[in-house]
Amino acid sequence: MEIEDIAREAVDCGYKVHTGLGPGLLESVHEVVLAKTIADRGLFVERQKPIPIVFDALQFDEGFRADVLVERKLSIDLKSVENMAPLHSKQVLTYLRLLCLRLRLLMNFGAATFKDGIKRIVNNHFDFASSRLRMHQKGRS
């Protein structure tokens, strides 16, 4: 399955979870329901996947955990806050680089509407026309 197809399924599931449960529950509640909803569509889902950090030829297994990882291609970061801060997008972009993935969705289930709470963040990929945050490759402007 292509990354855009996986992302489309994940966004649809996120919308259904947001409208079904409503905004403001704990992130952990939204995470378990979203993961199950995506898995019910036949996609491989991992929750709280440990992601090591490699820095200066050292590996630290205590790096961070990906909230939801779908088909080992799409990472989803979940929040449940009234308003997302600019730091959230920057953090997600850093996680994408550490995961060596191209696309991560940031879903804020604390927003009044799902549309207000979702962001697509890409890393080193120029084919996503609708994405807003990009990490450009060296040598490209």
C-alpha positions as a Markdown table, in Angstrom:
| # | Residue | x | y | z |
|---|---|---|---|---|
| 1 | Met | 0.0 | 0.0 | 0.0 |
| 2 | Glu | 1.3 | 3.5 | -0.9 |
| 3 | Ile | 1.9 | 6.1 | 1.8 |
| 4 | Glu | -0.9 | 8.3 | 0.5 |
| 5 | Asp | -3.4 | 5.4 | 0.7 |
| 6 | Ile | -2.3 | 4.6 | 4.2 |
| 7 | Ala | -2.6 | 8.3 | 5.2 |
| 8 | Arg | -6.0 | 8.6 | 3.7 |
| 9 | Glu | -7.2 | 5.6 | 5.7 |
| 10 | Ala | -5.7 | 7.0 | 8.9 |
| 11 | Val | -7.2 | 10.4 | 8.4 |
| 12 | Asp | -10.6 | 8.9 | 7.8 |
| 13 | Cys | -10.3 | 6.8 | 11.0 |
| 14 | Gly | -9.1 | 9.8 | 12.9 |
| 15 | Tyr | -12.2 | 11.8 | 11.8 |
| 16 | Lys | -14.5 | 8.9 | 12.8 |
| 17 | Val | -12.8 | 8.7 | 16.2 |
| 18 | His | -13.0 | 12.5 | 16.8 |
| 19 | Thr | -16.7 | 12.7 | 15.8 |
| 20 | Gly | -17.6 | 9.5 | 17.7 |
| 21 | Leu | -15.8 | 10.3 | 21.0 |
| 22 | Gly | -15.7 | 14.0 | 20.8 |
| 23 | Pro | -12.8 | 16.3 | 21.7 |
| 24 | Gly | -10.9 | 16.4 | 25.0 |
| 25 | Leu | -10.4 | 12.9 | 26.2 |
| 26 | Leu | -7.0 | 11.7 | 27.2 |
| 27 | Glu | -4.5 | 11.0 | 24.4 |
| 28 | Ser | -4.3 | 7.4 | 25.5 |
| 29 | Val | -8.0 | 6.9 | 25.0 |
| 30 | His | -7.8 | 8.3 | 21.5 |
| 31 | Glu | -4.7 | 6.3 | 20.8 |
| 32 | Val | -6.2 | 2.9 | 21.6 |
| 33 | Val | -9.4 | 3.6 | 19.7 |
| 34 | Leu | -7.6 | 5.0 | 16.7 |
| 35 | Ala | -5.1 | 2.1 | 16.5 |
| 36 | Lys | -8.0 | -0.4 | 16.7 |
| 37 | Thr | -10.0 | 1.4 | 14.1 |
| 38 | Ile | -7.0 | 1.5 | 11.7 |
| 39 | Ala | -6.2 | -2.2 | 12.4 |
| 40 | Asp | -9.8 | -3.1 | 11.6 |
| 41 | Arg | -9.2 | -1.9 | 8.1 |
| 42 | Gly | -6.5 | -4.5 | 7.7 |
| 43 | Leu | -3.5 | -2.4 | 8.3 |
| 44 | Phe | -0.6 | -3.3 | 10.5 |
| 45 | Val | -0.5 | -1.0 | 13.5 |
| 46 | Glu | 2.0 | -0.6 | 16.3 |
| 47 | Arg | 1.4 | 1.5 | 19.4 |
| 48 | Gln | 4.0 | 3.1 | 21.6 |
| 49 | Lys | 6.8 | 1.8 | 19.4 |
| 50 | Pro | 10.2 | 2.5 | 20.9 |
| 51 | Ile | 12.4 | 4.5 | 18.6 |
| 52 | Pro | 16.1 | 4.7 | 19.4 |
| 53 | Ile | 18.2 | 7.9 | 18.9 |
| 54 | Val | 21.5 | 7.6 | 17.0 |
| 55 | Phe | 23.8 | 10.5 | 17.7 |
| 56 | Asp | 27.5 | 10.8 | 17.0 |
| 57 | Ala | 27.8 | 7.1 | 16.4 |
| 58 | Leu | 26.1 | 6.3 | 19.7 |
| 59 | Gln | 22.7 | 4.7 | 20.0 |
| 60 | Phe | 20.3 | 5.4 | 22.8 |
| 61 | Asp | 17.4 | 3.0 | 23.0 |
| 62 | Glu | 15.5 | 5.3 | 25.4 |
| 63 | Gly | 14.9 | 7.8 | 22.6 |
| 64 | Phe | 11.2 | 8.2 | 22.4 |
| 65 | Arg | 8.0 | 6.3 | 21.5 |
| 66 | Ala | 5.9 | 6.7 | 18.4 |
| 67 | Asp | 2.3 | 6.9 | 19.4 |
| 68 | Val | 1.0 | 5.0 | 16.4 |
| 69 | Leu | 3.0 | 3.5 | 13.5 |
| 70 | Val | 1.0 | 2.2 | 10.5 |
| 71 | Glu | 2.5 | -0.3 | 8.1 |
| 72 | Arg | 5.9 | 0.9 | 9.3 |
| 73 | Lys | 5.5 | 3.8 | 6.8 |
| 74 | Leu | 3.2 | 6.3 | 8.5 |
| 75 | Ser | 3.7 | 7.7 | 12.0 |
| 76 | Ile | 0.9 | 9.4 | 13.8 |
| 77 | Asp | 1.5 | 11.7 | 16.8 |
| 78 | Leu | -1.6 | 12.3 | 19.0 |
| 79 | Lys | -2.3 | 15.3 | 21.1 |
| 80 | Ser | -5.3 | 16.3 | 23.2 |
| 81 | Val | -4.8 | 20.0 | 23.8 |
| 82 | Glu | -7.0 | 23.0 | 23.2 |
| 83 | Asn | -4.4 | 24.7 | 20.9 |
| 84 | Met | -1.3 | 23.3 | 19.4 |
| 85 | Ala | 1.9 | 25.2 | 19.9 |
| 86 | Pro | 4.5 | 25.7 | 17.1 |
| 87 | Leu | 6.8 | 23.4 | 19.1 |
| 88 | His | 4.5 | 20.5 | 18.3 |
| 89 | Ser | 5.1 | 20.7 | 14.6 |
| 90 | Lys | 8.8 | 21.1 | 15.1 |
| 91 | Gln | 9.0 | 18.1 | 17.4 |
| 92 | Val | 7.1 | 16.0 | 14.9 |
| 93 | Leu | 9.5 | 17.0 | 12.1 |
| 94 | Thr | 12.4 | 15.9 | 14.3 |
| 95 | Tyr | 10.7 | 12.6 | 15.1 |
| 96 | Leu | 10.2 | 12.1 | 11.3 |
| 97 | Arg | 13.9 | 12.5 | 10.7 |
| 98 | Leu | 14.8 | 10.1 | 13.5 |
| 99 | Leu | 12.3 | 7.6 | 12.2 |
| 100 | Cys | 13.7 | 8.0 | 8.6 |
| 101 | Leu | 10.1 | 8.3 | 7.4 |
| 102 | Arg | 8.6 | 10.7 | 4.9 |
| 103 | Leu | 5.2 | 11.5 | 6.4 |
| 104 | Arg | 3.8 | 12.0 | 9.9 |
| 105 | Leu | 0.3 | 13.0 | 10.9 |
| 106 | Leu | -0.2 | 15.2 | 13.9 |
| 107 | Met | -3.7 | 14.7 | 15.2 |
| 108 | Asn | -5.0 | 16.9 | 18.0 |
| 109 | Phe | -8.1 | 15.4 | 19.5 |
| 110 | Gly | -8.6 | 18.4 | 21.8 |
| 111 | Ala | -9.5 | 20.7 | 18.9 |
| 112 | Ala | -13.2 | 21.6 | 18.4 |
| 113 | Thr | -13.2 | 20.0 | 15.0 |
| 114 | Phe | -11.0 | 17.4 | 13.4 |
| 115 | Lys | -10.1 | 19.7 | 10.5 |
| 116 | Asp | -8.7 | 22.2 | 13.0 |
| 117 | Gly | -6.6 | 19.5 | 14.7 |
| 118 | Ile | -4.8 | 17.7 | 11.9 |
| 119 | Lys | -1.5 | 18.5 | 10.2 |
| 120 | Arg | 0.6 | 16.7 | 7.7 |
| 121 | Ile | 4.3 | 17.0 | 8.1 |
| 122 | Val | 6.8 | 15.7 | 5.6 |
| 123 | Asn | 10.5 | 15.0 | 5.6 |
| 124 | Asn | 12.7 | 15.1 | 2.4 |
| 125 | His | 9.8 | 14.6 | 0.1 |
| 126 | Phe | 8.7 | 16.9 | -2.7 |
| 127 | Asp | 5.7 | 14.9 | -4.1 |
| 128 | Phe | 3.2 | 15.9 | -1.4 |
| 129 | Ala | 1.6 | 19.0 | -2.9 |
| 130 | Ser | -0.7 | 19.7 | 0.1 |
| 131 | Ser | 2.0 | 19.5 | 2.8 |
| 132 | Arg | 3.1 | 22.7 | 4.5 |
| 133 | Leu | 6.2 | 21.8 | 6.5 |
| 134 | Arg | 9.1 | 20.5 | 4.6 |
| 135 | Met | 12.6 | 19.5 | 5.5 |
| 136 | His | 14.6 | 20.2 | 2.4 |
| 137 | Gln | 17.5 | 18.1 | 1.1 |
| 138 | Lys | 20.9 | 19.6 | 1.0 |
| 139 | Gly | 21.5 | 21.4 | -2.3 |
| 140 | Arg | 17.8 | 22.2 | -2.9 |
| 141 | Ser | 16.2 | 25.5 | -2.1 |
